[in-house]
């Protein structure tokens, strides 16, 4: 749409004199198929187009006002500093006004404008998005989900019949693109996987409902809707216009972010986000539904890019690029459905021996679930991860509970195809024997990584440790050494000894 055939209101809003505040000239207009966004310098104004696409309906003024209010309300949760107010636009004669006393003829969401360079997508493109950003994002999304609303109505969207609706619709709408950007094999096998998943795991979906994991989520949590502004991570532009897109499993949101990062070729960053999120929430069981949602999110991206191929107004070069993009997403959606060989990796060693550092390194390389006993113990005790635990969480009974939960989670997830790292001291023969026995029973490969370092190094590391969830201190080392039980002859075939004062890569050839 050229500037000459824009609606009169938008043309007037492109004029600097329209605003009661100073502006940066020229005012920029960004259009999507559902909105106009005017960038004025300090503020952005977002108006909804009078459209009805079925999945959203902005066709009347009342509906546009309602959804502007919803957009403001919902985005207060993740980006309250950005979303300021809903402002009416009034008409006097032939002149539109921002606010004013006349009758409202349109509504806009007023937002603080921030630089595009703050977007996670832009930070990624410029090579500035680091692992620490993704770990912090995991914690931010965990807090966001902890504060989301749920009720019986919202939870009903977690029923298998509801979850299936959107997924089955994707296949119906993408069938025409078989032989184009997607192959027949990809279509059939991806669909077969999701069909089987719903039949195989009805109890899993019920447990997600019962556990209050179906909430009023973000619904569109990809890197272009995440910003780092004033040293704070903002989650903005959530779905306000469609309940089934927003009343979803928290893992639906998580999957969107992971899929988007992996589509950009950085599984390690996706792994950093994912492990930080599940460690913060304790929702490791939720990883069982993640592959379904990963495939679904990639397939939606594939479908949307495919639609452009049918638009007569799209230039041939753009269509060619869209076909390539769609093809990559169809392939990604298909890859998520392929069976994986799960494995169990036990960490072992004294406090300060570098178990968690080595485990994190392995997790990034293997795209593994990193289960830290410190996190499992504190979730069981119901205390915040960074709060120091008292003696009551380190009783023999609590230790048994912690190792039991650790192993149970490990077996559940490894059986589904995840590589799982159980990051604990594993200093007792009975604990190691039980893990080996369970892995063998479930025909899962099992490894023990024994981390070592000189005693002076262990002490120094423990003395310098800050901001971590582990509570161990240097004065515990003597008792740990005395209580550690040596590896048996039967355990030797499983063991890799790692000197954590040396580079890790060369010491783990059998695993990475």
CORWO-V202034 format. One record per residue. N is the residue number from 1. RES is the residue in one small letter. SS is DSSP state (a for helix, b for strand, c for the rest). PSI is psi as a letter, one per 30 degrees, with the letter a starting at -180 (999 if undefined). D_FIRST is the distance of its C-alpha to the first C-alpha in Angstrom with 2 decimals. Layout:
n=N res=RES ss=SS psi=PSI d_first=D_FIRST
n=N res=RES ss=SS psi=PSI d_first=D_FIRST
This chain:
n=1 res=x ss=c psi=j d_first=0.00
n=2 res=x ss=c psi=l d_first=3.81
n=3 res=x ss=a psi=f d_first=6.66
n=4 res=x ss=a psi=f d_first=8.13
n=5 res=x ss=a psi=g d_first=6.51
n=6 res=x ss=c psi=l d_first=6.61
n=7 res=x ss=c psi=k d_first=9.92
n=8 res=x ss=a psi=e d_first=12.89
n=9 res=x ss=a psi=e d_first=14.28
n=10 res=x ss=a psi=e d_first=11.62
n=11 res=x ss=a psi=e d_first=11.75
n=12 res=x ss=a psi=e d_first=15.50
n=13 res=x ss=a psi=f d_first=15.59
n=14 res=x ss=c psi=f d_first=14.28
n=15 res=x ss=c psi=k d_first=17.51
n=16 res=x ss=a psi=e d_first=20.62
n=17 res=x ss=a psi=f d_first=22.88
n=18 res=x ss=a psi=f d_first=21.22
n=19 res=x ss=c psi=k d_first=23.19
n=20 res=x ss=c psi=g d_first=26.96
n=21 res=x ss=c psi=l d_first=27.26
n=22 res=x ss=c psi=l d_first=26.80
n=23 res=x ss=c psi=l d_first=23.51
n=24 res=x ss=c psi=k d_first=22.71
n=25 res=x ss=c psi=k d_first=20.61
n=26 res=x ss=c psi=l d_first=17.87
n=27 res=x ss=c psi=k d_first=16.41
n=28 res=x ss=b psi=k d_first=14.05
n=29 res=x ss=b psi=k d_first=11.05
n=30 res=x ss=b psi=k d_first=11.00
n=31 res=x ss=b psi=k d_first=8.98
n=32 res=x ss=c psi=a d_first=10.83
n=33 res=x ss=c psi=f d_first=10.91
n=34 res=x ss=c psi=f d_first=13.22
n=35 res=x ss=b psi=l d_first=12.65
n=36 res=x ss=b psi=k d_first=11.34
n=37 res=x ss=b psi=k d_first=13.89
n=38 res=x ss=b psi=k d_first=14.77
n=39 res=x ss=b psi=j d_first=17.41
n=40 res=x ss=c psi=f d_first=19.88
n=41 res=x ss=c psi=d d_first=22.79
n=42 res=x ss=c psi=f d_first=25.39
n=43 res=x ss=b psi=l d_first=23.20
n=44 res=x ss=b psi=k d_first=19.96
n=45 res=x ss=b psi=k d_first=18.57
n=46 res=x ss=b psi=k d_first=17.01
n=47 res=x ss=b psi=k d_first=15.71
n=48 res=x ss=b psi=k d_first=15.55
n=49 res=x ss=c psi=k d_first=13.02
n=50 res=x ss=c psi=i d_first=15.15
n=51 res=x ss=c psi=l d_first=15.35
n=52 res=x ss=b psi=j d_first=18.52
n=53 res=x ss=c psi=g d_first=18.79
n=54 res=x ss=c psi=d d_first=22.57
n=55 res=x ss=c psi=f d_first=23.15
n=56 res=x ss=c psi=k d_first=21.35
n=57 res=x ss=b psi=j d_first=21.14
n=58 res=x ss=c psi=g d_first=19.24
n=59 res=x ss=c psi=f d_first=19.32
n=60 res=x ss=c psi=l d_first=21.57
n=61 res=x ss=a psi=e d_first=21.92
n=62 res=x ss=a psi=e d_first=25.23
n=63 res=x ss=a psi=e d_first=23.84
n=64 res=x ss=a psi=e d_first=21.12
n=65 res=x ss=a psi=e d_first=23.98
n=66 res=x ss=a psi=e d_first=26.25
n=67 res=x ss=a psi=f d_first=23.99
n=68 res=x ss=a psi=e d_first=23.24
n=69 res=x ss=a psi=e d_first=27.04
n=70 res=x ss=a psi=e d_first=27.51
n=71 res=x ss=a psi=e d_first=25.15
n=72 res=x ss=a psi=e d_first=27.22
n=73 res=x ss=a psi=e d_first=30.49
n=74 res=x ss=a psi=e d_first=29.95
n=75 res=x ss=a psi=f d_first=28.63
n=76 res=x ss=a psi=f d_first=31.65
n=77 res=x ss=a psi=e d_first=33.62
n=78 res=x ss=a psi=f d_first=32.14
n=79 res=x ss=a psi=h d_first=30.37
n=80 res=x ss=c psi=f d_first=31.91
n=81 res=x ss=c psi=f d_first=31.65
n=82 res=x ss=c psi=e d_first=27.84
n=83 res=x ss=b psi=j d_first=27.17
n=84 res=x ss=b psi=e d_first=28.43
n=85 res=x ss=b psi=l d_first=27.71
n=86 res=x ss=b psi=k d_first=25.54
n=87 res=x ss=b psi=k d_first=24.79
n=88 res=x ss=b psi=l d_first=24.23
n=89 res=x ss=b psi=k d_first=21.86
n=90 res=x ss=b psi=l d_first=23.69
n=91 res=x ss=b psi=k d_first=23.20
n=92 res=x ss=b psi=j d_first=25.89
n=93 res=x ss=c psi=b d_first=25.49
n=94 res=x ss=c psi=g d_first=21.97
n=95 res=x ss=b psi=k d_first=21.83
n=96 res=x ss=b psi=l d_first=20.65
n=97 res=x ss=b psi=k d_first=22.93
n=98 res=x ss=b psi=j d_first=23.18
n=99 res=x ss=c psi=b d_first=26.26
n=100 res=x ss=c psi=l d_first=28.31
n=101 res=x ss=c psi=f d_first=30.87
n=102 res=x ss=c psi=a d_first=29.02
n=103 res=x ss=c psi=k d_first=27.87
n=104 res=x ss=b psi=k d_first=25.00
n=105 res=x ss=b psi=f d_first=21.80
n=106 res=x ss=b psi=l d_first=19.86
n=107 res=x ss=b psi=k d_first=20.94
n=108 res=x ss=b psi=k d_first=19.97
n=109 res=x ss=b psi=k d_first=21.87
n=110 res=x ss=b psi=k d_first=23.14
n=111 res=x ss=b psi=l d_first=23.93
n=112 res=x ss=b psi=k d_first=25.69
n=113 res=x ss=c psi=k d_first=23.50
n=114 res=x ss=c psi=l d_first=25.13
n=115 res=x ss=c psi=k d_first=24.60
n=116 res=x ss=a psi=f d_first=22.73
n=117 res=x ss=a psi=f d_first=26.00
n=118 res=x ss=a psi=f d_first=27.70
n=119 res=x ss=b psi=k d_first=26.04
n=120 res=x ss=a psi=e d_first=28.54
n=121 res=x ss=a psi=e d_first=26.12
n=122 res=x ss=a psi=e d_first=25.99
n=123 res=x ss=a psi=e d_first=29.74
n=124 res=x ss=a psi=e d_first=30.35
n=125 res=x ss=a psi=e d_first=28.38
n=126 res=x ss=c psi=g d_first=30.37
n=127 res=x ss=c psi=g d_first=33.64
n=128 res=x ss=c psi=f d_first=34.34
n=129 res=x ss=c psi=j d_first=34.33
n=130 res=x ss=c psi=l d_first=38.03
n=131 res=x ss=a psi=e d_first=40.24
n=132 res=x ss=a psi=e d_first=41.21
n=133 res=x ss=a psi=e d_first=37.60
n=134 res=x ss=a psi=e d_first=37.45
n=135 res=x ss=a psi=e d_first=40.86
n=136 res=x ss=a psi=e d_first=39.86
n=137 res=x ss=a psi=e d_first=36.67
n=138 res=x ss=a psi=e d_first=39.04
n=139 res=x ss=a psi=e d_first=41.06
n=140 res=x ss=a psi=e d_first=38.06
n=141 res=x ss=a psi=e d_first=36.70
n=142 res=x ss=a psi=e d_first=40.30
n=143 res=x ss=a psi=e d_first=40.60
n=144 res=x ss=a psi=e d_first=37.24
n=145 res=x ss=a psi=e d_first=38.50
n=146 res=x ss=a psi=f d_first=41.89
n=147 res=x ss=c psi=g d_first=40.34
n=148 res=x ss=c psi=l d_first=38.11
n=149 res=x ss=c psi=k d_first=39.14
n=150 res=x ss=c psi=l d_first=40.68
n=151 res=x ss=c psi=a d_first=42.59
n=152 res=x ss=a psi=e d_first=43.77
n=153 res=x ss=a psi=e d_first=40.47
n=154 res=x ss=a psi=e d_first=38.46
n=155 res=x ss=a psi=f d_first=41.20
n=156 res=x ss=a psi=f d_first=40.96
n=157 res=x ss=a psi=f d_first=37.68
n=158 res=x ss=a psi=f d_first=39.90
n=159 res=x ss=c psi=k d_first=41.79
n=160 res=x ss=a psi=e d_first=41.62
n=161 res=x ss=a psi=e d_first=40.19
n=162 res=x ss=a psi=e d_first=37.23
n=163 res=x ss=a psi=e d_first=36.61
n=164 res=x ss=a psi=e d_first=36.77
n=165 res=x ss=a psi=e d_first=34.10
n=166 res=x ss=a psi=e d_first=31.06
n=167 res=x ss=a psi=e d_first=32.83
n=168 res=x ss=a psi=e d_first=33.86
n=169 res=x ss=a psi=e d_first=30.40
n=170 res=x ss=a psi=e d_first=29.05
n=171 res=x ss=a psi=e d_first=31.59
n=172 res=x ss=a psi=e d_first=30.83
n=173 res=x ss=a psi=f d_first=27.09
n=174 res=x ss=a psi=f d_first=27.83
n=175 res=x ss=a psi=e d_first=30.67
n=176 res=x ss=a psi=f d_first=28.59
n=177 res=x ss=a psi=g d_first=28.07
n=178 res=x ss=b psi=k d_first=31.85
n=179 res=x ss=c psi=f d_first=32.69
n=180 res=x ss=c psi=c d_first=29.24
n=181 res=x ss=c psi=f d_first=28.35
n=182 res=x ss=b psi=l d_first=31.30
n=183 res=x ss=c psi=l d_first=34.86
n=184 res=x ss=a psi=e d_first=36.96
n=185 res=x ss=a psi=e d_first=39.33
n=186 res=x ss=a psi=e d_first=36.71
n=187 res=x ss=a psi=e d_first=35.39
n=188 res=x ss=a psi=e d_first=38.93
n=189 res=x ss=a psi=e d_first=40.42
n=190 res=x ss=a psi=e d_first=37.65
n=191 res=x ss=a psi=e d_first=37.84
n=192 res=x ss=a psi=e d_first=41.64
n=193 res=x ss=a psi=e d_first=41.72
n=194 res=x ss=a psi=e d_first=39.75
n=195 res=x ss=a psi=e d_first=41.74
n=196 res=x ss=a psi=e d_first=44.96
n=197 res=x ss=a psi=e d_first=43.92
n=198 res=x ss=a psi=e d_first=43.61
n=199 res=x ss=a psi=e d_first=46.96
n=200 res=x ss=a psi=e d_first=48.75
n=201 res=x ss=c psi=h d_first=47.80
n=202 res=x ss=a psi=e d_first=47.77
n=203 res=x ss=a psi=e d_first=49.99
n=204 res=x ss=a psi=e d_first=47.60
n=205 res=x ss=a psi=e d_first=44.80
n=206 res=x ss=a psi=e d_first=47.41
n=207 res=x ss=a psi=e d_first=48.48
n=208 res=x ss=a psi=e d_first=44.93
n=209 res=x ss=a psi=e d_first=44.79
n=210 res=x ss=a psi=e d_first=48.33
n=211 res=x ss=c psi=g d_first=47.63
n=212 res=x ss=c psi=h d_first=44.71
n=213 res=x ss=c psi=f d_first=42.23
n=214 res=x ss=b psi=j d_first=39.65
n=215 res=x ss=b psi=l d_first=37.85
n=216 res=x ss=b psi=i d_first=34.71
n=217 res=x ss=c psi=a d_first=33.19
n=218 res=x ss=c psi=e d_first=29.97
n=219 res=x ss=c psi=f d_first=28.56
n=220 res=x ss=c psi=h d_first=26.05
n=221 res=x ss=c psi=i d_first=28.27
n=222 res=x ss=c psi=l d_first=26.91
n=223 res=x ss=a psi=f d_first=27.01
n=224 res=x ss=a psi=f d_first=23.48
n=225 res=x ss=a psi=g d_first=24.63
n=226 res=x ss=b psi=k d_first=27.86
n=227 res=x ss=b psi=k d_first=28.39
n=228 res=x ss=b psi=j d_first=31.51
n=229 res=x ss=b psi=k d_first=31.38
n=230 res=x ss=c psi=h d_first=34.54
n=231 res=x ss=c psi=g d_first=36.60
n=232 res=x ss=b psi=k d_first=35.55
n=233 res=x ss=b psi=k d_first=33.63
n=234 res=x ss=b psi=k d_first=30.88
n=235 res=x ss=b psi=j d_first=29.58
n=236 res=x ss=c psi=l d_first=26.32
n=237 res=x ss=c psi=h d_first=23.36
n=238 res=x ss=c psi=l d_first=25.73
n=239 res=x ss=c psi=j d_first=24.99
n=240 res=x ss=c psi=f d_first=25.30
n=241 res=x ss=c psi=f d_first=23.84
n=242 res=x ss=c psi=j d_first=26.23
n=243 res=x ss=a psi=e d_first=30.00
n=244 res=x ss=a psi=f d_first=30.93
n=245 res=x ss=a psi=f d_first=28.56
n=246 res=x ss=a psi=e d_first=30.28
n=247 res=x ss=b psi=i d_first=33.86
n=248 res=x ss=b psi=l d_first=34.93
n=249 res=x ss=b psi=k d_first=37.70
n=250 res=x ss=a psi=f d_first=37.54
n=251 res=x ss=a psi=f d_first=37.78
n=252 res=x ss=a psi=e d_first=34.36
n=253 res=x ss=a psi=e d_first=32.91
n=254 res=x ss=a psi=e d_first=35.28
n=255 res=x ss=a psi=e d_first=34.39
n=256 res=x ss=a psi=e d_first=30.66
n=257 res=x ss=a psi=e d_first=31.59
n=258 res=x ss=a psi=e d_first=34.30
n=259 res=x ss=a psi=e d_first=32.22
n=260 res=x ss=a psi=e d_first=29.39
n=261 res=x ss=a psi=e d_first=32.02
n=262 res=x ss=a psi=e d_first=33.86
n=263 res=x ss=a psi=f d_first=30.77
n=264 res=x ss=c psi=g d_first=30.68
n=265 res=x ss=c psi=g d_first=34.31
n=266 res=x ss=c psi=i d_first=36.18
n=267 res=x ss=a psi=e d_first=38.36
n=268 res=x ss=a psi=e d_first=40.66
n=269 res=x ss=a psi=e d_first=38.10
n=270 res=x ss=a psi=e d_first=37.27
n=271 res=x ss=a psi=e d_first=41.03
n=272 res=x ss=a psi=e d_first=41.47
n=273 res=x ss=a psi=e d_first=38.94
n=274 res=x ss=a psi=e d_first=40.44
n=275 res=x ss=a psi=e d_first=44.04
n=276 res=x ss=a psi=e d_first=43.42
n=277 res=x ss=a psi=e d_first=41.73
n=278 res=x ss=a psi=f d_first=44.48
n=279 res=x ss=a psi=e d_first=47.22
n=280 res=x ss=a psi=e d_first=45.94
n=281 res=x ss=a psi=f d_first=45.57
n=282 res=x ss=c psi=g d_first=48.50
n=283 res=x ss=c psi=h d_first=46.41
n=284 res=x ss=a psi=e d_first=47.59
n=285 res=x ss=a psi=f d_first=48.03
n=286 res=x ss=a psi=f d_first=44.28
n=287 res=x ss=a psi=f d_first=43.94
n=288 res=x ss=a psi=e d_first=45.25
n=289 res=x ss=a psi=f d_first=41.96
n=290 res=x ss=a psi=e d_first=39.76
n=291 res=x ss=a psi=e d_first=39.62
n=292 res=x ss=a psi=e d_first=38.30
n=293 res=x ss=a psi=e d_first=35.38
n=294 res=x ss=a psi=e d_first=34.78
n=295 res=x ss=a psi=e d_first=34.45
n=296 res=x ss=a psi=e d_first=32.24
n=297 res=x ss=a psi=e d_first=29.74
n=298 res=x ss=a psi=e d_first=29.58
n=299 res=x ss=a psi=e d_first=29.21
n=300 res=x ss=a psi=e d_first=26.24
n=301 res=x ss=a psi=e d_first=24.46
n=302 res=x ss=a psi=e d_first=25.53
n=303 res=x ss=a psi=e d_first=24.30
n=304 res=x ss=a psi=e d_first=20.78
n=305 res=x ss=a psi=e d_first=20.48
n=306 res=x ss=a psi=e d_first=22.03
n=307 res=x ss=a psi=e d_first=19.44
n=308 res=x ss=a psi=f d_first=16.87
n=309 res=x ss=a psi=f d_first=19.41
n=310 res=x ss=a psi=f d_first=18.86
n=311 res=x ss=c psi=j d_first=15.08
n=312 res=x ss=c psi=f d_first=14.85
n=313 res=x ss=c psi=f d_first=11.29
n=314 res=x ss=c psi=k d_first=12.79
n=315 res=x ss=c psi=l d_first=14.64
n=316 res=x ss=a psi=e d_first=18.44
n=317 res=x ss=a psi=e d_first=19.18
n=318 res=x ss=a psi=e d_first=17.01
n=319 res=x ss=a psi=e d_first=18.73
n=320 res=x ss=a psi=e d_first=22.04
n=321 res=x ss=a psi=e d_first=21.58
n=322 res=x ss=a psi=e d_first=20.58
n=323 res=x ss=a psi=e d_first=23.70
n=324 res=x ss=a psi=e d_first=25.85
n=325 res=x ss=a psi=e d_first=24.63
n=326 res=x ss=a psi=e d_first=25.18
n=327 res=x ss=a psi=e d_first=28.56
n=328 res=x ss=a psi=e d_first=29.63
n=329 res=x ss=a psi=e d_first=28.85
n=330 res=x ss=a psi=e d_first=30.70
n=331 res=x ss=a psi=e d_first=33.58
n=332 res=x ss=a psi=e d_first=33.57
n=333 res=x ss=a psi=e d_first=33.64
n=334 res=x ss=a psi=e d_first=36.54
n=335 res=x ss=a psi=e d_first=38.40
n=336 res=x ss=c psi=f d_first=38.56
n=337 res=x ss=c psi=f d_first=40.52
n=338 res=x ss=c psi=k d_first=43.20
n=339 res=x ss=c psi=k d_first=46.62
n=340 res=x ss=c psi=l d_first=47.74
n=341 res=x ss=c psi=j d_first=51.31
n=342 res=x ss=c psi=l d_first=51.86
n=343 res=x ss=b psi=l d_first=54.39
n=344 res=x ss=b psi=k d_first=56.26
n=345 res=x ss=b psi=j d_first=56.93
n=346 res=x ss=b psi=k d_first=59.45
n=347 res=x ss=b psi=k d_first=59.57
n=348 res=x ss=b psi=k d_first=63.05
n=349 res=x ss=c psi=l d_first=64.60
n=350 res=x ss=c psi=l d_first=65.71
n=351 res=x ss=c psi=k d_first=63.49
n=352 res=x ss=c psi=f d_first=61.94
n=353 res=x ss=c psi=f d_first=62.40
n=354 res=x ss=c psi=g d_first=58.67
n=355 res=x ss=a psi=e d_first=58.00
n=356 res=x ss=a psi=e d_first=54.61
n=357 res=x ss=a psi=e d_first=53.49
n=358 res=x ss=a psi=e d_first=54.57
n=359 res=x ss=a psi=e d_first=53.05
n=360 res=x ss=a psi=e d_first=49.67
n=361 res=x ss=a psi=e d_first=49.83
n=362 res=x ss=a psi=e d_first=50.68
n=363 res=x ss=a psi=e d_first=47.98
n=364 res=x ss=a psi=e d_first=45.24
n=365 res=x ss=a psi=e d_first=46.75
n=366 res=x ss=a psi=f d_first=47.35
n=367 res=x ss=c psi=h d_first=44.43
n=368 res=x ss=c psi=l d_first=47.27
n=369 res=x ss=b psi=k d_first=47.74
n=370 res=x ss=b psi=j d_first=49.73
n=371 res=x ss=b psi=j d_first=52.03
n=372 res=x ss=b psi=k d_first=53.97
n=373 res=x ss=a psi=e d_first=57.16
n=374 res=x ss=a psi=e d_first=56.70
n=375 res=x ss=a psi=e d_first=53.44
n=376 res=x ss=a psi=e d_first=54.98
n=377 res=x ss=a psi=e d_first=58.08
n=378 res=x ss=a psi=e d_first=56.19
n=379 res=x ss=a psi=e d_first=53.99
n=380 res=x ss=a psi=e d_first=57.22
n=381 res=x ss=a psi=f d_first=58.77
n=382 res=x ss=c psi=h d_first=55.76
n=383 res=x ss=c psi=l d_first=55.46
n=384 res=x ss=c psi=k d_first=52.43
n=385 res=x ss=c psi=e d_first=52.15
n=386 res=x ss=c psi=f d_first=52.79
n=387 res=x ss=c psi=k d_first=55.69
n=388 res=x ss=c psi=k d_first=59.07
n=389 res=x ss=c psi=k d_first=60.98
n=390 res=x ss=c psi=a d_first=64.54
n=391 res=x ss=a psi=f d_first=67.54
n=392 res=x ss=a psi=f d_first=66.75
n=393 res=x ss=a psi=g d_first=63.82
n=394 res=x ss=a psi=g d_first=66.02
n=395 res=x ss=c psi=l d_first=68.82
n=396 res=x ss=a psi=e d_first=69.95
n=397 res=x ss=a psi=e d_first=68.53
n=398 res=x ss=a psi=e d_first=65.07
n=399 res=x ss=a psi=e d_first=65.20
n=400 res=x ss=a psi=e d_first=66.07
n=401 res=x ss=a psi=e d_first=63.18
n=402 res=x ss=a psi=e d_first=60.77
n=403 res=x ss=a psi=e d_first=61.87
n=404 res=x ss=a psi=e d_first=61.88
n=405 res=x ss=a psi=e d_first=58.29
n=406 res=x ss=a psi=e d_first=57.27
n=407 res=x ss=a psi=e d_first=58.84
n=408 res=x ss=a psi=e d_first=57.66
n=409 res=x ss=a psi=e d_first=54.02
n=410 res=x ss=a psi=e d_first=54.60
n=411 res=x ss=a psi=e d_first=55.99
n=412 res=x ss=a psi=e d_first=53.28
n=413 res=x ss=a psi=e d_first=50.46
n=414 res=x ss=a psi=e d_first=52.32
n=415 res=x ss=a psi=f d_first=53.04
n=416 res=x ss=c psi=f d_first=49.31
n=417 res=x ss=c psi=g d_first=48.84
n=418 res=x ss=c psi=k d_first=48.23
n=419 res=x ss=b psi=k d_first=50.26
n=420 res=x ss=b psi=k d_first=51.76
n=421 res=x ss=b psi=j d_first=53.51
n=422 res=x ss=b psi=j d_first=56.13
n=423 res=x ss=b psi=j d_first=56.53
n=424 res=x ss=c psi=l d_first=59.93
n=425 res=x ss=c psi=e d_first=63.38
n=426 res=x ss=c psi=h d_first=64.78
n=427 res=x ss=c psi=f d_first=68.16
n=428 res=x ss=c psi=k d_first=70.20
n=429 res=x ss=a psi=e d_first=71.37
n=430 res=x ss=a psi=e d_first=70.93
n=431 res=x ss=a psi=e d_first=67.23
n=432 res=x ss=a psi=e d_first=66.59
n=433 res=x ss=a psi=e d_first=68.73
n=434 res=x ss=a psi=e d_first=66.84
n=435 res=x ss=a psi=e d_first=63.46
n=436 res=x ss=a psi=e d_first=64.86
n=437 res=x ss=a psi=e d_first=66.46
n=438 res=x ss=a psi=e d_first=63.27
n=439 res=x ss=a psi=e d_first=61.17
n=440 res=x ss=a psi=e d_first=63.86
n=441 res=x ss=a psi=e d_first=64.05
n=442 res=x ss=c psi=g d_first=60.30
n=443 res=x ss=c psi=h d_first=60.51
n=444 res=x ss=c psi=k d_first=58.27
n=445 res=x ss=b psi=k d_first=58.85
n=446 res=x ss=b psi=k d_first=60.10
n=447 res=x ss=b psi=k d_first=60.45
n=448 res=x ss=b psi=k d_first=62.10
n=449 res=x ss=b psi=j d_first=60.93
n=450 res=x ss=b psi=j d_first=63.77
n=451 res=x ss=b psi=k d_first=62.58
n=452 res=x ss=b psi=l d_first=65.26
n=453 res=x ss=c psi=l d_first=65.72
n=454 res=x ss=c psi=k d_first=68.80
n=455 res=x ss=a psi=e d_first=69.94
n=456 res=x ss=a psi=e d_first=69.32
n=457 res=x ss=a psi=e d_first=65.68
n=458 res=x ss=a psi=e d_first=65.30
n=459 res=x ss=a psi=e d_first=66.78
n=460 res=x ss=a psi=e d_first=64.59
n=461 res=x ss=a psi=e d_first=61.41
n=462 res=x ss=a psi=e d_first=62.39
n=463 res=x ss=a psi=e d_first=63.34
n=464 res=x ss=a psi=f d_first=59.97
n=465 res=x ss=c psi=k d_first=57.81
n=466 res=x ss=c psi=l d_first=55.40
n=467 res=x ss=c psi=g d_first=52.41
n=468 res=x ss=c psi=l d_first=53.20
n=469 res=x ss=c psi=f d_first=54.00
n=470 res=x ss=c psi=k d_first=57.35
n=471 res=x ss=c psi=f d_first=60.39
n=472 res=x ss=c psi=k d_first=63.04
n=473 res=x ss=c psi=l d_first=65.02
n=474 res=x ss=a psi=f d_first=67.38
n=475 res=x ss=a psi=f d_first=70.51
n=476 res=x ss=a psi=f d_first=69.76
n=477 res=x ss=a psi=e d_first=70.11
n=478 res=x ss=a psi=e d_first=73.90
n=479 res=x ss=a psi=e d_first=73.86
n=480 res=x ss=a psi=e d_first=70.98
n=481 res=x ss=a psi=e d_first=73.00
n=482 res=x ss=a psi=e d_first=76.08
n=483 res=x ss=a psi=f d_first=74.25
n=484 res=x ss=c psi=k d_first=72.30
n=485 res=x ss=c psi=k d_first=73.75
n=486 res=x ss=c psi=l d_first=73.98
n=487 res=x ss=c psi=k d_first=72.16
n=488 res=x ss=c psi=l d_first=74.35
n=489 res=x ss=c psi=e d_first=75.08
n=490 res=x ss=c psi=f d_first=72.99
n=491 res=x ss=c psi=f d_first=69.93
n=492 res=x ss=a psi=e d_first=70.23
n=493 res=x ss=a psi=f d_first=68.22
n=494 res=x ss=a psi=f d_first=65.13
n=495 res=x ss=b psi=k d_first=65.31
n=496 res=x ss=b psi=k d_first=63.43
n=497 res=x ss=b psi=k d_first=64.72
n=498 res=x ss=b psi=k d_first=62.20
n=499 res=x ss=b psi=j d_first=63.31
n=500 res=x ss=c psi=g d_first=60.43
n=501 res=x ss=c psi=f d_first=61.56
n=502 res=x ss=c psi=l d_first=60.52
n=503 res=x ss=c psi=k d_first=57.12
n=504 res=x ss=c psi=e d_first=56.10
n=505 res=x ss=a psi=e d_first=54.39
n=506 res=x ss=a psi=f d_first=57.62
n=507 res=x ss=a psi=f d_first=59.51
n=508 res=x ss=c psi=h d_first=57.32
n=509 res=x ss=c psi=f d_first=57.23
n=510 res=x ss=c psi=f d_first=57.90
n=511 res=x ss=c psi=e d_first=54.90
n=512 res=x ss=c psi=999 d_first=52.05
